[in-house]
Amino acid sequence: MTDQHYDAFKWATENEIRIYPKIKDKGFVLILERDGKTETSGKIYPKKEYQNIIWEFYLNLYNKAKDD
């Protein structure tokens, strides 16, 4: 992970945004929790991929918030 990933995670934590995996079938879907609401990725990720996808998801949210 890069410093930017850690900055994104810190920003998300400060803004009460969480991304976490939930078991579904033989893999995991990602859950985004913010503003008291949850959304799901709908896509099933294998165990060895979902952690990296979560880091990228945080980074994408962070970059989008910076651009707004």
N, C-alpha and C positions, 0 to 999 in steps of 0.2 A: 504494500500500500504506500501511497505517497502522502506527503504533508497535506496536500489538497483533500485527500480522502478523510484524513483526521479532522481537518477544519470543517468539512461537510458534516461529519458525524457530530462534532461539537455544536455546530449551528443547529442541527436537527434536535439534539438533546435540549438545548436552550429554548427551542420553539415547540417543545413537547411533541415531536414527530418521532414515531418509531416504525421500524420495518422489521418484521420477524417472519420466520418460516412456520408453516402449519402442514402437518403430514396430510397428504392426500394420495390415495392409491399407492403407487410404489415410489413416490417422490414427494416434493414439497411445493406448495403454492406460497407466494409471498403476500403478507398482509401489511398494508400501509395504514397506520393509525395517526390521525391528526384532527384537531378541532372536535374531538369527541366522536369522530366517525371512522369507520374502517372500510377499506376497499381491498379487493384481492386482485392479484395479477391475472388470475384465471389460467395462467400457464403453469404447467407442472415441470419443475426442475429436478434433476438428479441431485443426490446428496453431495457429490463432489463439486457441483457448480453453484449451488444456491448462495453460499457465503460470498463469493466474488460478485455475484449479481446484486446482492444487498449493498455492498460497498459502492458499486457503480450507480445504483438507484439513489443512494444518499447524495452522491456527487452530482447526479443530474438534477435532483431537486434543489440542491444548493446553488448550482450554476443558474438555474432558471430563476430562482429568487433574487440573485444578484442582478440579473438582467432586467427584472421588472421594476 
